[in-house]
Amino acid sequence: LILLPEDARGYAELCTLITRGRRKAKKGEYILPDTSFEHGLEHCLALWLPSDETDVLTAHWVASHFPQRAWLAVSLLLGPDDERRLARLTETAKSSGLPLAACGEVEMHHRPRRMLHDVLAAVRHGCKVSELGYRALPCGEQHLRRRERLQALYPAALLAETVTITERCRFRLDQLRYQYPREVVPEGMNATG
C-alpha cells in the first residue's frame, strides 16, 4: 500500500502513522496493523499494489478505508503473463469499485543501478548476492521509464488515471516549515546554556 499526501495535512498524517508504527515495534522495525489505517489518513491517497490479483477481500478493505481516494495500481514489467495479469486485476477492480492506475513499481532511477540494488538487497538480507534467489528483482524493468515507453505498455485509461492522481497531490517537501516546541528553561537562561 503506497500512501501519498495530498497536502501538508496529509504529510502530517503520514508522519503520525510512521511514528505510531515505530513506537510499537523494536528498533528498526514497524508494526502497523490494519486498524492503524482506520482513522487519521483523510488527506492521503492510497495506491494498492496487490501481490495476488484475485485478492478481492483486500481490494474491498482498501476501497472502504480510502473512499474516493484509492486506486488499484497496475505494474506491467514485461512479464510473460502481463496481459492475463491485467485482465485479472481489471476484474478485481470492477468487483471492488477501485479505479485502475498505471504504476511503474520503480526501485531505481535507471536500469544500470540494478547491480547496486542487488548488493543492497543482499546486505539487507544478510547474504551474498549469489544467494539472493527470489529476493532479487525479477527483471531490470523497475526503473523510471520514459513516457513514450509507458504509453506502449499501458492502456491509455490507466495512464490518464495516474495523471488524475498526480493532479490531486499538491504537497511539496519545500512547503515544510519546522515548528520546534517551546523549550522549558529556568528563568534567566536560554536553551543553549
Stockholm file with secondary structure:
# STOCKHOLM 1.0

chainA/1-193         LILLPEDARGYAELCTLITRGRRKAKKGEYILPDTSFEHGLEHCLALWLPSDETDVLTAHWVASHFPQRAWLAVSLLLGPDDERRLARLTETAKSSGLPLAACGEVEMHHRPRRMLHDVLAAVRHGCKVSELGYRALPCGEQHLRRRERLQALYPAALLAETVTITERCRFRLDQLRYQYPREVVPEGMNATG
#=GR chainA/1-193 SS CEEEESSHHHHHHHHHHHHHHHHTSCTTCCCCCGGGGSSSCTTEEEEECCSSTTCHHHHHHHHHHSTTSEEEEECCCSCTTHHHHHHHHHHHHHHHTCCEEECCCCCBSSGGGHHHHHHHHHHHHTSCGGGCGGGSCSSSCCBCCCHHHHHHHSCHHHHHHHHHHHHHCCCCGGGCCCCCCCCCCCTTCCTTC
#=GC SS_cons         CEEEESSHHHHHHHHHHHHHHHHTSCTTCCCCCGGGGSSSCTTEEEEECCSSTTCHHHHHHHHHHSTTSEEEEECCCSCTTHHHHHHHHHHHHHHHTCCEEECCCCCBSSGGGHHHHHHHHHHHHTSCGGGCGGGSCSSSCCBCCCHHHHHHHSCHHHHHHHHHHHHHCCCCGGGCCCCCCCCCCCTTCCTTC
//
